[in-house]
Amino acid sequence: MTTAAESEITPARLTVLAGPTAVGKGTVAAYIREHCPQVCLSVSATTRRPRPGEIDGVHYYFVDDAEFDRMIAQHELLEYATVHNSYRYGTPEAPVRRALAEGRPVLLEIDLQGARQVRRNAPDARLVFLSPPSWDELVRRLVGRGTETAEEQRRRLETAKVELDARSEFDDEVVNDSVARAANEVVHLMGIHPQKETR
């Protein structure tokens, strides 16, 4: 695995952004969505409840277990997993395939299990691991978010240890010590460069 600065950059049509809980994957992805409209940011389906401010169809597709089961049975998901021994997440395949067919770069913001599935199913995808500046900072972010019970926090931190141990499975690692800097590194790894102004 290399850092963004060390990596030789070739345009990646499909890029996976994964990392431990509370590392800021969603925040970095939202920054990319706002500042790089040419990137197609995949919207995942999940069985968890929306957090404050999350909008169905924008941040996630919020579905119940029956709908998630139907999506699996109909082979509508590129990848899916049960995360933190609790909720299920998956990437609807049709929008990803459509964007790739249009020649647009696609970013998947997913968990470790999903990243492994994408690696098997799309070996040309670039896998980027988003890591925290430190373990203590990761704990602070999770607790400070205030959206999980103490038991959920404990479970997520246990999962985070496993996820951090898997960082060597990724092509690149980006440390999220600044959202803008981390997002710019991810975009750079995708082979996207700001368009130069013409006169």
C-alpha positions as CSV (number, residue, x, y, z in Angstrom):
1,M,0.0,0.0,0.0
2,T,1.2,3.5,-0.8
3,T,0.2,6.9,0.4
4,A,-1.4,9.3,-2.0
5,A,1.8,11.2,-2.4
6,E,3.8,8.1,-3.3
7,S,1.2,6.5,-5.7
8,E,1.6,6.6,-9.5
9,I,-1.7,8.1,-10.6
10,T,-3.7,6.5,-13.5
11,P,-7.4,7.4,-14.0
12,A,-9.5,5.0,-12.0
13,R,-13.1,4.7,-13.2
14,L,-14.2,2.9,-10.0
15,T,-12.8,4.0,-6.7
16,V,-13.7,2.6,-3.3
17,L,-13.4,4.7,-0.2
18,A,-13.4,2.6,3.0
19,G,-12.2,2.9,6.6
20,P,-13.3,2.4,10.2
21,T,-16.5,3.8,11.7
22,A,-16.4,7.5,12.5
23,V,-13.3,8.1,10.4
24,G,-15.2,10.6,8.3
25,K,-16.0,8.7,5.1
26,G,-19.3,10.4,4.7
27,T,-17.9,13.8,5.4
28,V,-15.1,13.3,2.9
29,A,-17.5,11.9,0.3
30,A,-19.9,14.9,0.8
31,Y,-17.0,17.3,0.3
32,I,-16.1,15.5,-3.0
33,R,-19.8,15.6,-4.0
34,E,-19.9,19.4,-3.5
35,H,-16.5,20.3,-5.0
36,C,-16.2,17.7,-7.9
37,P,-19.6,17.3,-9.6
38,Q,-18.0,15.1,-12.3
39,V,-17.6,12.3,-9.7
40,C,-20.6,10.1,-9.4
41,L,-21.0,9.3,-5.7
42,S,-22.8,6.0,-5.2
43,V,-25.7,6.1,-2.8
44,S,-25.9,3.0,-0.6
45,A,-29.0,1.2,0.6
46,T,-29.2,0.6,4.4
47,T,-31.5,-1.0,6.9
48,R,-30.5,1.5,9.7
49,R,-32.6,4.5,10.6
50,P,-31.6,7.9,9.2
51,R,-29.4,10.1,11.4
52,P,-30.4,13.8,11.9
53,G,-30.0,15.7,8.6
54,E,-29.8,12.6,6.4
55,I,-32.1,12.6,3.3
56,D,-33.4,9.4,1.7
57,G,-32.0,9.0,-1.8
58,V,-29.3,11.6,-1.2
59,H,-27.2,10.2,1.7
60,Y,-28.7,6.6,1.7
61,Y,-31.7,4.7,0.5
62,F,-33.3,3.8,3.8
63,V,-35.1,0.4,3.4
64,D,-36.5,-2.2,5.6
65,D,-35.2,-5.8,5.9
66,A,-37.8,-7.1,3.5
67,E,-36.8,-4.7,0.7
68,F,-33.1,-5.4,1.3
69,D,-33.8,-9.1,1.0
70,R,-35.7,-8.4,-2.3
71,M,-32.7,-6.4,-3.6
72,I,-30.4,-9.3,-2.8
73,A,-32.7,-11.9,-4.4
74,Q,-33.0,-9.8,-7.6
75,H,-29.2,-9.4,-7.8
76,E,-29.6,-5.6,-7.6
77,L,-26.6,-5.0,-5.3
78,L,-23.0,-4.8,-6.4
79,E,-21.9,-5.6,-2.8
80,Y,-23.7,-5.9,0.5
81,A,-22.8,-6.7,4.1
82,T,-24.0,-6.7,7.7
83,V,-22.0,-4.1,9.5
84,H,-21.3,-3.9,13.3
85,N,-23.4,-7.1,13.7
86,S,-26.5,-5.0,13.2
87,Y,-27.5,-3.1,10.1
88,R,-27.1,-4.1,6.4
89,Y,-25.6,-1.9,3.8
90,G,-25.3,-2.4,0.0
91,T,-24.5,-0.6,-3.2
92,P,-27.3,-0.7,-5.9
93,E,-25.6,-1.8,-9.0
94,A,-27.6,-0.2,-11.8
95,P,-26.6,3.5,-11.1
96,V,-22.9,2.5,-10.8
97,R,-23.0,0.6,-14.2
98,R,-24.9,3.5,-15.8
99,A,-22.3,6.1,-14.7
100,L,-19.4,3.9,-15.7
101,A,-21.0,3.3,-19.1
102,E,-21.2,7.1,-19.5
103,G,-17.5,7.4,-18.8
104,R,-17.9,9.1,-15.4
105,P,-15.6,8.3,-12.4
106,V,-17.6,6.6,-9.6
107,L,-16.8,6.7,-5.9
108,L,-18.2,4.1,-3.6
109,E,-18.1,5.0,0.1
110,I,-18.5,1.6,1.8
111,D,-17.2,-0.6,4.6
112,L,-14.4,-3.2,4.7
113,Q,-16.6,-6.2,3.8
114,G,-18.0,-4.3,0.8
115,A,-14.5,-3.2,-0.3
116,R,-13.4,-6.9,-0.3
117,Q,-16.4,-7.9,-2.5
118,V,-15.6,-5.1,-4.9
119,R,-12.0,-6.2,-5.1
120,R,-13.2,-9.7,-6.0
121,N,-15.8,-8.6,-8.5
122,A,-14.0,-5.6,-10.0
123,P,-10.3,-6.2,-9.6
124,D,-9.4,-3.0,-11.6
125,A,-11.1,-0.8,-8.9
126,R,-8.8,1.4,-6.8
127,L,-9.3,0.8,-3.1
128,V,-8.5,3.8,-0.8
129,F,-8.4,3.3,2.9
130,L,-9.3,6.4,5.0
131,S,-7.6,6.3,8.3
132,P,-7.8,8.5,11.4
133,P,-4.9,10.6,12.6
134,S,-4.9,8.4,15.8
135,W,-7.0,5.8,17.7
136,D,-7.8,8.4,20.3
137,E,-9.2,10.8,17.6
138,L,-11.3,8.0,16.2
139,V,-12.8,7.3,19.6
140,R,-13.4,11.1,20.2
141,R,-15.2,11.4,16.8
142,L,-17.5,8.4,17.5
143,V,-18.4,9.4,21.0
144,G,-18.8,13.1,20.0
145,R,-21.2,12.3,17.2
146,G,-23.7,11.2,19.8
147,T,-25.8,9.1,17.4
148,E,-25.1,5.6,19.0
149,T,-25.8,4.1,22.4
150,A,-22.9,3.1,24.6
151,E,-23.4,-0.5,23.4
152,E,-23.4,0.5,19.8
153,Q,-20.2,2.6,20.3
154,R,-18.5,-0.4,22.0
155,R,-19.5,-2.7,19.1
156,R,-18.4,-0.1,16.4
157,L,-15.0,0.4,18.1
158,E,-14.4,-3.4,18.2
159,T,-15.2,-3.5,14.4
160,A,-12.9,-0.5,13.9
161,K,-9.9,-2.4,15.3
162,V,-10.5,-5.2,12.7
163,E,-10.9,-2.6,10.0
164,L,-7.7,-0.8,10.9
165,D,-5.8,-4.1,10.8
166,A,-7.0,-4.6,7.2
167,R,-5.5,-1.4,5.8
168,S,-2.7,-3.3,4.0
169,E,-5.4,-4.8,1.7
170,F,-5.9,-1.4,0.1
171,D,-4.0,0.2,-2.8
172,D,-3.7,3.6,-1.0
173,E,-4.1,5.1,2.4
174,V,-5.3,8.7,3.1
175,V,-5.2,10.1,6.6
176,N,-8.2,12.2,7.5
177,D,-6.7,15.0,9.5
178,S,-8.4,17.6,7.4
179,V,-11.5,17.0,5.4
180,A,-10.5,19.2,2.4
181,R,-7.0,17.8,2.3
182,A,-8.2,14.2,2.5
183,A,-10.9,14.7,-0.1
184,N,-8.4,16.4,-2.5
185,E,-6.0,13.4,-2.0
186,V,-8.9,10.9,-2.9
187,V,-9.8,13.0,-6.0
188,H,-6.1,13.0,-7.0
189,L,-6.0,9.2,-6.6
190,M,-9.0,9.0,-8.9
191,G,-6.9,10.8,-11.6
192,I,-9.2,13.8,-11.6
193,H,-7.5,17.2,-12.0
194,P,-9.2,20.6,-11.7
195,Q,-10.1,22.0,-15.0
196,K,-8.0,25.0,-16.0
197,E,-9.8,28.2,-16.8
198,T,-9.8,29.2,-20.4
199,R,-9.6,32.8,-21.5
